[in-house]
Amino acid sequence: MPTKRMIDTKMVDKIVEKMIETVDHSKDEIFLIGEQSRQEFETLADELKEIQRQVLTVISEGDKLEVQARLARNRLSEVSGNFNEFSEDQIRSAYERAHGLQMELSMVQQKEKQLRERRDDIERRLLGVQETIDRAEHLVGQISVVLNYLNSDIKQMGAIIEDARQKQEFGLKIIEAQEEERKRLSREIHDGPAQMLANVMMRSQLIDKVFRERGPEEGFKDIADLRVMVRSALYEVRRIIYDLRPMALDDLGLVPTLKKYLETIEEYNNSANITFINLGIEKRLLLKYEVALFRLVQEAVQNALKHANAKEILVKVQIAKTNVTVIVKDNGDGFDVKEKKRNSFGLMGMRERVELLEGQITIDTKKGAGTVIMIQVPIQD
């Protein structure tokens, strides 16, 4: 089943990459259309300027011809009305000039009409091309937004799905861990305090008999042994309670509780030396910060002891006005951060806690070189 999920996430990434490639190609095509439209617009604009110049020239020529044709018509009317005063050549010349100017004027007017129609056609085409350019620019802008979205938010969809799957497994692992923790507590209480208290009950029943049969001296020795057993049982109960949730956290705050906790852990692990340093001001925080930061340090230290075989552990805490910085450094085996171990949810749990506090966590480690975990959390009063 895990293999199938991994294939599915890769398939999603491949589909998204294909989408990005297709959209990017479409963007190039639209951009090319826009560039071709700009070139056509420039060509049409140049042609329009030339036609406008020709129209002005033709209009000027037409105006001159109009004046000449009117004068020629007047001359023809004058000659036609007075045949006796003009020779045949003069009459024919007047007629030919008037007719020629009229034909030339008609040709110029026809040319002006054609130029005006061409000008209007180019102006309409320019409007259409400009609209195409504007649409192409708008589409390129929209596609750029889509590409940015695909590249930034959806490109790693497979990783997002895989992360969601890991978080789901993490939630299931929490439930399993809770059940395991209940079993562990049950065994610890049964094998520790419960067994000791049972022995206390048995020894207390024998004390009367010892006093009567062996005398006060032997009886007081049994009472002393009984006190040792009671003290040991009490110590075990306190240790279990401390592991669950140190009551000093509510009473004293983060720094004193961490100091006491690390001293206790060092006693249980004779092979490890744990150093605690408080660099900032010692003040109370909101309970959510104190509990979360305590659990983060607890997880980091336990990981260093159980998994990294660390012999030296350094814990630094700095409480400032607006943030808290925690550093846990060890000289253990280290590990490869990129390597995902099956059923390894400790670091994921730490990251989840830090994210809930809107903080940041960095892990600097490599195999054989120890580990440095730095946690920075913004705090509110």
C-alpha positions as CSV (number, residue, x, y, z in Angstrom):
1,M,0.0,0.0,0.0
2,P,2.8,2.6,0.8
3,T,4.4,1.9,-2.6
4,K,1.1,2.5,-4.4
5,R,0.7,5.9,-2.6
6,M,4.2,6.9,-3.6
7,I,3.5,6.1,-7.2
8,D,0.3,8.1,-7.0
9,T,2.1,11.2,-5.7
10,K,4.7,10.9,-8.5
11,M,1.9,10.6,-11.0
12,V,0.3,13.8,-9.6
13,D,3.6,15.6,-10.0
14,K,4.0,14.4,-13.6
15,I,0.5,15.5,-14.4
16,V,1.1,19.0,-12.9
17,E,4.4,19.3,-14.8
18,K,2.6,18.5,-18.0
19,M,0.0,21.1,-17.2
20,I,2.7,23.7,-16.6
21,E,4.5,22.7,-19.9
22,T,1.2,23.1,-21.8
23,V,0.3,26.4,-20.2
24,D,3.8,27.7,-20.8
25,H,3.7,26.7,-24.4
26,S,0.3,28.4,-24.8
27,K,1.8,31.6,-23.2
28,D,4.6,31.5,-25.9
29,E,2.0,31.1,-28.7
30,I,-0.1,34.0,-27.4
31,F,3.0,36.1,-27.0
32,L,4.0,35.3,-30.6
33,I,0.4,36.3,-31.8
34,G,0.8,39.6,-29.9
35,E,4.2,40.3,-31.5
36,Q,2.9,39.5,-35.0
37,S,-0.1,41.8,-34.3
38,R,2.3,44.6,-33.2
39,Q,4.3,44.2,-36.5
40,E,1.1,44.3,-38.5
41,F,-0.1,47.4,-36.5
42,E,3.1,49.2,-37.3
43,T,2.9,48.3,-41.0
44,L,-0.7,49.4,-41.2
45,A,0.1,52.6,-39.3
46,D,2.8,53.5,-41.8
47,E,0.5,52.7,-44.7
48,L,-2.2,54.8,-43.2
49,K,0.2,57.8,-42.9
50,E,1.2,57.4,-46.6
51,I,-2.5,57.2,-47.7
52,Q,-3.4,60.2,-45.6
53,R,-0.6,62.1,-47.4
54,Q,-1.8,60.9,-50.8
55,V,-5.4,61.9,-49.9
56,L,-4.2,65.5,-49.0
57,T,-2.3,65.6,-52.3
58,V,-5.2,64.4,-54.3
59,I,-7.6,66.8,-52.6
60,S,-5.2,69.6,-53.5
61,E,-5.0,68.5,-57.1
62,G,-8.8,68.1,-57.3
63,D,-9.3,71.7,-56.0
64,K,-7.0,73.1,-58.6
65,L,-8.6,71.0,-61.4
66,E,-12.0,72.1,-60.1
67,V,-11.1,75.7,-60.6
68,Q,-9.5,75.0,-64.0
69,A,-12.6,73.0,-65.1
70,R,-15.0,75.7,-64.1
71,L,-13.0,78.3,-66.0
72,A,-12.9,76.0,-69.0
73,R,-16.6,75.5,-68.9
74,N,-17.2,79.2,-68.7
75,R,-14.9,79.6,-71.7
76,L,-16.8,76.9,-73.6
77,S,-20.1,78.6,-72.8
78,E,-18.8,81.9,-74.0
79,V,-17.5,80.4,-77.3
80,S,-20.6,78.2,-77.8
81,G,-22.8,81.3,-77.5
82,N,-20.8,83.4,-80.0
83,F,-20.0,81.1,-83.0
84,N,-19.6,84.1,-85.3
85,E,-16.9,85.7,-83.2
86,F,-14.6,82.7,-82.8
87,S,-13.0,80.4,-85.3
88,E,-13.6,76.7,-85.6
89,D,-10.2,75.9,-84.1
90,Q,-10.9,78.1,-81.1
91,I,-14.3,76.5,-80.5
92,R,-12.8,72.9,-80.8
93,S,-9.9,73.9,-78.5
94,A,-12.3,75.2,-75.9
95,Y,-14.4,72.1,-76.1
96,E,-11.4,69.7,-75.9
97,R,-9.9,71.6,-72.9
98,A,-13.1,71.6,-71.0
99,H,-13.7,68.0,-71.7
100,G,-10.1,67.0,-70.8
101,L,-10.2,68.9,-67.5
102,Q,-13.5,67.3,-66.6
103,M,-12.2,63.8,-67.3
104,E,-9.0,64.5,-65.3
105,L,-11.1,65.9,-62.5
106,S,-13.3,62.8,-62.5
107,M,-10.2,60.6,-62.3
108,V,-8.8,62.6,-59.4
109,Q,-12.1,62.4,-57.6
110,Q,-12.3,58.6,-58.2
111,K,-8.8,58.2,-56.9
112,E,-9.7,60.3,-53.8
113,K,-12.7,58.1,-53.2
114,Q,-10.5,54.9,-53.5
115,L,-7.9,56.4,-51.1
116,R,-10.6,57.4,-48.6
117,E,-12.1,53.9,-48.7
118,R,-8.6,52.4,-48.2
119,R,-7.9,54.8,-45.4
120,D,-11.2,53.9,-43.6
121,D,-10.5,50.2,-44.1
122,I,-7.0,50.5,-42.6
123,E,-8.4,52.5,-39.7
124,R,-10.9,49.7,-39.0
125,R,-8.1,47.0,-39.3
126,L,-5.9,49.0,-36.9
127,L,-8.7,49.0,-34.3
128,G,-9.1,45.2,-34.7
129,V,-5.3,44.6,-34.5
130,Q,-5.1,46.9,-31.4
131,E,-7.9,44.9,-29.8
132,T,-6.0,41.7,-30.6
133,I,-2.8,43.1,-29.0
134,D,-4.7,44.2,-25.9
135,R,-6.3,40.7,-25.5
136,A,-3.0,39.0,-26.1
137,E,-1.3,41.1,-23.4
138,H,-4.2,40.5,-21.0
139,L,-4.0,36.7,-21.7
140,V,-0.3,36.6,-21.2
141,G,-0.7,38.4,-17.9
142,Q,-3.4,35.9,-16.8
143,I,-1.3,32.9,-17.9
144,S,1.7,34.3,-16.0
145,V,-0.4,34.4,-12.9
146,V,-1.6,30.8,-13.5
147,L,2.0,29.7,-14.1
148,N,3.2,31.3,-10.9
149,Y,0.3,29.6,-9.0
150,L,1.1,26.3,-10.6
151,N,4.9,26.6,-10.0
152,S,4.6,27.9,-6.4
153,D,1.5,26.2,-4.9
154,I,0.6,23.2,-7.1
155,K,3.9,22.0,-8.5
156,Q,4.7,20.1,-5.3
157,M,1.2,18.7,-5.1
158,G,2.7,15.2,-4.8
159,A,4.8,16.3,-1.8
160,I,1.8,18.0,-0.3
161,I,-0.3,14.8,-0.6
162,E,2.6,12.8,0.8
163,D,2.9,15.2,3.7
164,A,-0.8,14.9,4.4
165,R,-0.5,11.2,4.3
166,Q,2.4,11.4,6.8
167,K,0.4,13.6,9.0
168,Q,-2.5,11.1,8.9
169,E,0.0,8.4,9.9
170,F,1.3,10.7,12.5
171,G,-2.2,11.1,14.0
172,L,-2.6,7.3,14.0
173,K,0.9,7.0,15.5
174,I,-0.1,9.4,18.3
175,I,-3.1,7.1,19.2
176,E,-0.8,4.1,19.2
177,A,1.7,6.0,21.3
178,Q,-1.0,6.9,23.8
179,E,-2.0,3.2,24.1
180,E,1.7,2.2,24.4
181,E,2.2,4.9,27.0
182,R,-0.8,3.6,29.0
183,K,0.6,0.1,28.9
184,R,4.0,1.4,30.0
185,L,2.6,3.3,32.9
186,S,0.5,0.3,33.9
187,R,3.6,-1.9,33.9
188,E,5.7,0.7,35.7
189,I,3.1,1.2,38.4
190,H,2.5,-2.5,38.7
191,D,6.2,-3.4,38.9
192,G,7.2,-0.4,40.9
193,P,5.0,1.5,43.4
194,A,2.2,-1.2,43.5
195,Q,4.7,-4.0,44.2
196,M,6.5,-1.8,46.8
197,L,3.2,-0.9,48.5
198,A,2.2,-4.6,48.6
199,N,5.5,-5.4,50.3
200,V,4.9,-2.5,52.7
201,M,1.5,-4.0,53.6
202,M,3.1,-7.4,54.2
203,R,6.0,-6.0,56.3
204,S,3.7,-3.8,58.3
205,Q,1.7,-6.9,59.3
206,L,4.9,-8.6,60.5
207,I,6.1,-5.7,62.7
208,D,3.8,-6.5,65.6
209,K,5.0,-10.1,65.5
210,V,8.6,-9.0,65.4
211,F,8.1,-6.7,68.4
212,R,6.5,-9.5,70.5
213,E,8.9,-12.3,69.5
214,R,12.2,-10.6,68.9
215,G,12.0,-7.4,70.9
216,P,12.0,-3.6,70.2
217,E,15.4,-3.5,68.7
218,E,14.5,-5.9,65.8
219,G,11.1,-4.2,65.5
220,F,12.7,-0.7,65.0
221,K,15.0,-2.2,62.3
222,D,12.0,-3.5,60.4
223,I,10.4,0.0,60.8
224,A,13.5,1.6,59.3
225,D,13.4,-0.9,56.4
226,L,9.8,-0.1,56.0
227,R,10.6,3.6,55.8
228,V,13.1,2.9,53.0
229,M,10.5,0.9,51.1
230,V,7.9,3.7,51.4
231,R,10.5,6.3,50.4
232,S,11.4,4.3,47.3
233,A,7.7,3.8,46.4
234,L,7.1,7.6,46.8
235,Y,10.2,8.3,44.7
236,E,8.9,6.0,41.9
237,V,5.4,7.6,42.0
238,R,7.0,11.1,41.8
239,R,9.1,10.0,38.8
240,I,6.1,8.7,36.9
241,I,4.1,11.8,37.6
242,Y,7.1,13.9,36.6
243,D,7.3,12.1,33.3
244,L,3.6,12.6,32.7
245,R,3.6,16.3,33.6
246,P,5.8,18.0,36.1
247,M,3.7,19.8,38.6
248,A,6.6,22.3,39.1
249,L,5.7,23.6,35.6
250,D,2.5,25.1,37.0
251,D,4.1,26.3,40.2
252,L,7.6,27.5,39.2
253,G,7.6,28.0,35.5
254,L,9.7,26.8,32.6
255,V,13.3,27.4,33.6
256,P,13.3,25.9,37.1
257,T,11.3,22.9,35.9
258,L,13.7,22.3,33.0
259,K,16.6,22.6,35.4
260,K,15.2,20.0,37.8
261,Y,14.0,17.7,35.0
262,L,17.5,17.6,33.4
263,E,19.1,17.0,36.7
264,T,16.7,14.0,37.2
265,I,17.4,12.7,33.7
266,E,21.1,12.9,34.3
267,E,20.7,10.9,37.5
268,Y,18.9,8.1,35.7
269,N,21.5,8.1,32.9
270,N,24.8,7.9,34.6
271,S,26.7,7.6,31.3
272,A,25.5,11.1,30.0
273,N,26.4,14.6,31.2
274,I,23.6,17.1,30.7
275,T,24.3,20.8,31.1
276,F,21.6,23.5,31.4
277,I,22.2,27.2,30.8
278,N,19.7,30.0,31.1
279,L,20.8,33.0,29.1
280,G,17.7,35.2,29.3
281,I,15.4,36.6,31.9
282,E,13.6,34.2,34.1
283,K,9.9,35.0,33.9
284,R,6.6,33.1,33.6
285,L,5.1,32.5,30.2
286,L,1.6,31.6,29.1
287,L,1.0,28.0,30.0
288,K,0.7,26.9,26.4
289,Y,4.3,28.1,25.7
290,E,5.7,26.5,28.9
291,V,4.1,23.1,28.2
292,A,5.1,23.1,24.5
293,L,8.7,24.2,25.1
294,F,9.1,21.7,28.0
295,R,7.9,18.9,25.7
296,L,10.2,20.0,22.9
297,V,13.2,19.9,25.1
298,Q,12.1,16.6,26.6
299,E,11.7,15.1,23.1
300,A,15.1,16.4,21.9
301,V,16.9,15.2,25.0
302,Q,15.2,11.7,24.9
303,N,16.1,11.4,21.2
304,A,19.7,12.3,22.0
305,L,19.9,9.7,24.7
306,K,17.9,6.8,23.2
307,H,18.7,7.1,19.5
308,A,22.0,9.1,19.2
309,N,23.8,7.5,22.2
310,A,24.9,11.0,23.2
311,K,27.4,11.4,26.1
312,E,27.3,15.2,26.3
313,I,24.1,17.2,26.0
314,L,23.8,21.0,26.3
315,V,20.5,22.8,26.7
316,K,20.3,26.6,26.4
317,V,17.2,28.7,27.0
318,Q,16.9,32.4,26.3
319,I,13.6,34.2,27.2
320,A,13.4,37.7,25.7
321,K,10.6,40.2,25.6
322,T,9.1,39.0,22.3
323,N,10.5,35.5,21.8
324,V,12.0,32.4,23.3
325,T,15.1,30.6,21.9
326,V,15.9,27.0,22.8
327,I,19.1,25.2,21.7
328,V,19.7,21.5,22.3
329,K,23.1,20.3,21.3
330,D,24.6,16.8,21.6
331,N,27.7,14.9,20.6
332,G,25.7,11.8,19.5
333,D,25.7,9.8,16.3
334,G,23.8,12.3,14.3
335,F,21.6,11.4,11.3
336,D,20.7,12.3,7.7
337,V,17.8,14.8,7.8
338,K,16.8,13.9,4.2
339,E,16.6,10.2,5.1
340,K,13.0,9.3,6.1
341,K,12.9,6.5,8.6
342,R,9.8,4.4,8.8
343,N,7.7,5.0,11.9
344,S,10.0,7.9,13.0
345,F,7.6,10.6,14.1
346,G,9.6,12.4,16.8
347,L,10.9,15.2,14.6
348,M,7.6,15.5,12.9
349,G,5.9,15.9,16.3
350,M,8.4,18.6,17.2
351,R,7.8,20.5,14.0
352,E,4.0,20.2,14.5
353,R,4.4,21.8,18.0
354,V,6.6,24.6,16.7
355,E,4.2,25.3,13.8
356,L,1.3,25.5,16.2
357,L,3.2,28.2,18.1
358,E,4.0,30.0,14.8
359,G,7.7,29.5,15.5
360,Q,10.7,28.1,13.5
361,I,12.8,25.0,14.1
362,T,16.2,24.3,12.4
363,I,18.1,21.0,12.7
364,D,21.8,20.9,11.9
365,T,23.1,17.4,11.9
366,K,24.9,14.7,9.9
367,K,25.9,11.2,10.6
368,G,28.8,10.9,13.1
369,A,28.8,14.7,13.9
370,G,26.2,15.2,16.6
371,T,23.0,17.3,16.3
372,V,22.1,20.9,17.0
373,I,18.4,21.8,17.3
374,M,17.4,25.5,17.5
375,I,13.8,26.5,18.2
376,Q,12.6,30.1,18.1
377,V,9.0,30.9,19.2
378,P,7.4,34.3,19.3
379,I,5.6,34.9,22.6
380,Q,2.7,37.0,23.9
381,D,2.3,38.3,27.4
